[in-house]
């Protein structure tokens, strides 16, 4: 027990946190700071100070990444580091997966509020580990290492690092567990646990960790990676204090957070218009037929209504009032996940290239209603894969901000949304042959880091190169992924036609892959992505949403015979109506109309197919340049049937030329015909409103949709009132759900 306070000037950490929160509430500024004195007195020294600290964090990340890290970290940089105040507010961050910068902040605040200062104690050289989503994290496979930084006997800050794990010992192998429905399915939980002292990780923790996960080798490497980076940051901070003095450091870290808040508000005033912005988004989880556990046998749709209020002073209110309830699935979100998603997108859309820290966090008020999927308030639920709800929900924020950017004239900054970084393939197995016989391998292909980005107001979206949670997206090399998932070697990876959303500017395209089980046994396979409906809020200003996904696999195949005789095998599924699997393979071929799949068992020579997500489009497809459509055809981005029907472009492939030739006259005529057809088939708003209201009043909605809306009506007062008023329904209106 430590009886002497470790906060500043003899205060406890809890007292410091209470004061910080009081200042923000009463003055709206960080610690009540009204002038940036250090910046005003010597701006060069001030900027040099920030640059030196940020440089130290970037250096720590790059060193940790290359010295001791598992493939998922080393290949695509799935880690980041941050420096925090004693109360847990981020001062400066490294590059990397910025979604986790504020999640670690919440973890520090959890320890402060739980009075770790007294028990278990916070001492120089202590090491803390967290992966609990309910006290500052996204999901259990994101693991955080936090160490305190002391100057003499005062705690002056925290260094934190986070990496994404291949496996955390859950109900099945993998990192996003679609079959988890309660906390006890999620794997190993480390709830802000002390795991070391004197800068060394305790032996009993390492023994426990090795016996708790399926990939202990990579877990141990990542433990060392995070700790190494944290120690480098601590050394850099202490060197900074030796050079600049402790009083300068204390004042500087508070001023730089306040400056971050002001920068955010000034950027909002510059790029957005005050007012109310709203967006609708949905995510469906069709599990009634497949789920293992009885409680999970329910087709669930999440309502994700987002409202953003931009105030005159540049501050922001972000609310999910009207969200539907949580469910018996792993897609439930705790506060850490919601704050992380909000934070990573705000840094990309508004405050990139400037001082990024928790100042922006203090400029945004949030409303995650209790009892909803974004704040269930139930510790027994699974929070193992909150990305399922979080990714589509925050497309609404991108679209809302894009409306503001458009109104201010920032057309190139518009992003109507992004592809779904759902898991292409998940699971794992045991090697049955070869030098690694008897060892486990886990399937956690992080090429999902390369999805399609939505189009902007001036150009097409980025192809296979974006992830909303990692602004430094990278597909990685196939050879690296096969290092730790060698039981399922790749057969191909190539462009998948028709993945991007259509528009004057199309969304980013994506790719497809084929892989085969080899030299393995006890192989689990599953995946989690969108269901029957496209995720998120769709395209913008006439642009289409991206294509939904589907599943395709073949069991009991003749692949061994094909390999021995060097025959042709499927390299993709470019035309599902005339599939290569059916043409080239013998076996039990399964096609599913939605992407989420519960775990199945695979055997050697079974073949799986996967396609990743494109991004939404911008603008009317009939306004797309004919030259751009030709390029799409030549590059295999779209097939001719969609080009004719959606873009109104008439084209013919010339075998002898190896390219598509556009019939410009035929295109002009067809586009006019499509415009006329639109006009003839269009409805007035009143007619459309009557048609949709009839579905509600006559009980014509599907059961999952009725369940979704009934939850929202029950959980919200404001959203319920607007829903009833818009559809002119009585106050006592209810949807009957079976």
Order of alpha helices (4+ residues) and beta strands (2+ residues): alpha-alpha-alpha-alpha-beta-beta-alpha-beta-beta-beta-beta-beta-alpha-alpha-alpha-beta-beta-beta-beta-beta-alpha-alpha-beta-alpha-alpha-beta-beta-alpha-beta-beta-beta-beta-alpha-alpha-beta-beta-beta-alpha-beta-beta-alpha-alpha-alpha-alpha
